[in-house]
Amino acid sequence: MVIEWQDTELFAFAAPATDAGVLKITAEQWVRKELPHLVYKGELTNVVVPQPSPGHCWDGSQWVPDPADALRLEYMEIDQLCARVDEAADNARQVIVGDPLRLMEYANAAAQAQVFKEEGYPKKSVPLAVSAWVVKGRTARQAADQILAKAAQFNESLLTLRTLRLKAKEQIKVHIAKGKTDLANQVSDEAIAAIRNVVSDLAG
């Protein structure tokens, strides 16, 4: 804040470069005009200790953390940690899902295998998607069961990713709100490790 100090024959005053208007000052304030001052609740206040950071505000007697700035930093911390978890989950999902056209192919095969199973595995009515997997001595029933097992594992992996991601983000918010940044970072790291394990387990 820029303050213009003026001295007249009648009184001395300070004119802050804000909408606070002209403020009368005491003789002591005039003597100490070279020191930092600020306007608090319409009055000119001498500040002995400089503002520690832009995140601090004056409460009338001392500098204290600005609640609004603390909340902004809290939101930033949450966004950064949650973004790390989201990125890990997105990357894992991309590895699991792969090519969208191949995903459609697998979904179609699983649907045909499910119908085939529900009909009792009729030998004379084997779906093309199932018969394509009947190789190396594998029966149509075995092929259908393997297709369904793979589809179930695939869906379970995606559900696990979603659960890990949402649970971690909620825990991060709780820890940050309580000022436990270390725990929030730990949750983020553990969630990312668990997400990567989902991919490696599916590949294995």
N, C-alpha and C positions, 0 to 999 in steps of 0.2 A: 504494500500500500504506500502511495506517495502522499506525504503530508507537507503542506505549505505553511510554514510558521510565519506569523505576522505580529508586529508589535506596534501599538498605537499609543497615544498619550493617555488614553483612558484605560485600556486593558490589552492584554495579549490574547491571541486566539490561534487555533490551528484549523486549517481547512483541508480535510482529507479529500482525495480525488475519488470520492464516491458520492452517493446520494445522502450521506449523513449530515451534510450541511456544515455550518461553521460551529466549532466547539470552543467554548471558553476553557482556558487552562489556568492552572495554579502557578504561583511563582516557582515552586519546586520543579514543576513540569517544564517550565521555560528554561530553567538552568540545565535540566537533563534532556533537552530537546535533541541532542546528538545521539542519544540512546534509542534503541528500537521502541516504537510505540504502535499500538493498534486501537481500533475502536471496538469496544465491547458494550453492547446494550446502550448505545448512544453516548458513551463516555470514553474519553481518551485514557488509555491505560499504558503505563510504562512496563515494558517487558524486559526483564533483566536477562533471562535465558533465551537465546535465539530459538526459533521454531525447529525442533529436531528433524522433522520431515514434513512433506506436504500432507501426510496422513495424520497429522496432529492438529488439534484445534484448541483455542484458549477457552477455559471454563470460568474465567474471572480471576483466577489466582495462579493457575499453572497450565502447562501444556498437557493435554491428554489425547489418547488415540481418538480419532474422529470415528464415531460409530458408523457413519455412512460409508467412509472409506474402508473401514474394517469389513463391512458387509460386502463391499465390492470386491475386496481381495479374497474374501471367503468364496464368493461365487466364481472368481477366476480360478482358484485352486480346485474347486469341484469340477469345473469345466475341463481343466487340463487333465486331471486324473481320469475322469470319465471318458474323455476323448481317447486316452491311451487304451482303455479297455475296449471301447467301441472299435477302434482300429484293429486290435488283435482279433476280435470276434469277426469283423468283416473279412480280414485276410484268411482266417480259418474257414469261414463259410465259402469263400471263393475256392479254396483248395478242395473242400469236400464236394461242393456242387459241380465245379468245373464248367465244362461247356454246356450252355443252356439247352442246346439241341439234344445232347446226350442225356441230360436230366429228363427231358420229355420222353426219350426212348426208354429209360429205366422206369419211369412212372407208368408208362403204357404196359411194359412187361409185367410189372407188379400187379396192375389191374387185371390183366389177362390171367396171370397165375392165381390170383385170388378167386376169380370166377371158376377157373378150372378146379381148384380145390373144393369150393363150395358145391360143385356138381359131382364130387366124388371121384375126381381124376379119371374121367372116361377115356379109355385107350383109343377109341375111335374118333374122338373130338378134342385133339390136342391143339391149343392155340399156337399160332406161328411163333410168337415171342417165347413160348415155352419150348417148342420143338427145336428152336434154334440153339437152345442150351442143352439139348439131349445129345451129348457127345461123350466119347471115351467110356462107353458102358454105362452112362448115367441114364436112369429111367426118366420118363416124363414126370412122374411123381416127385422124384428126387430133384429134378430140374426146377419144378414149380416151388418146392419147399425152399430150395436154395435162393431162388429169386426173392421170395417173400422174406426170408431171413435177412438177406442183404438190404432189402428195402426198409425193414424194421430197424436194422442197425443204423442205416442212413438217417432215418427220421429221428431216432433216439439221439444221434450225435448233434443234429440241428437243435433239438429241444434242450440238450445239455448246454450247448453254446448260449442259447437264449437265457437259460436259468442262471448260468455263471455270470453272464453280462449284467442282467438286471439286478441280481443279488449284490454283486460287487458295487454297482453304482449307488444302490441304496445305502450300503454300509459306508461308503466313502462320504456321502452327504451327512450321515449321522456323526461320523468321527470328526469331520471338519467343523460341524456346528458346535461340537464340544471342545474345539481347539486341539484335538489330537491328530495333528498332521502326520506324525510318524506312523500311527496306526492306519491312517487313510492311505498313505503310500504303500504300506505293507499289504493292505487289501488289494490294491491295484496290481502290485507285483505278483501276488499269489494267484489272482484271477487270470492274469495273462499267462502264467505258467500252466495253470489248469486248462486253459483254452488250447494252448499248444499241445498239451497231452491228448486232448480229444482227437486232434488231427493225427498224431502219431499212432494212437490206439486203433483208429479206423484203418490207417494204412497197413498196420501190422496184422 
